[in-house]
Amino acid sequence: MRFIFKKIIVLSLLIVAGSSFAESIYTDFFSDKALSGYDTVSYFSEGKPVKGLKKYKAEHLGVTWFFSSKKNKGLFEAHPDKYRPQYGGHCAWAVAANNAKAKGDPKYWKIIDDKLYLNYSEDVQKKWMRDIPGFIKTGNVHWPVLAGK
């Protein structure tokens, strides 16, 4: 029994470590849903977050992306980099201001220069909006190192 328990622990650690490499797409703990299941294309096409449906999903960068329509799924599959949130969906302010990863909440977002950015909360988003260009510049410096952690 101890042997099985140890294997489960090791396997869990490997999964967590493996998921933090590559692009480091934020997902909730014990989930593989990017953007908590929201359709990343909808921010661009509808100007708001829309929950994705199970019948329209795609795997990309080790996580599952959900879409509200077949059209949005196709748009994402054709150009995933265009629609993926910046900083892997982590909070843009936390990446820039704290050089740290934090949950990006799909309900607190902004598109700047055709790129999607998420924030942790409404209060954090207000902080981020005080100097968006400065935070993006700093976040772009911090993210390559954070993405590998």
Secondary structure, DSSP 8 states (H G I E B T S, - for coil): -HHHHHHHHHHHHHHHHHHTSTT-----TT--BGGGGB-TTHHHHTSS--B-EEEEEEEETTEEEEESSHHHHHHHHH-HHHHS-GGGGSBHHHHHHHSS----EEEEEEEETTEEEEESSHHHHHHHHTTHHHHHHHHHHHHHHHHT-
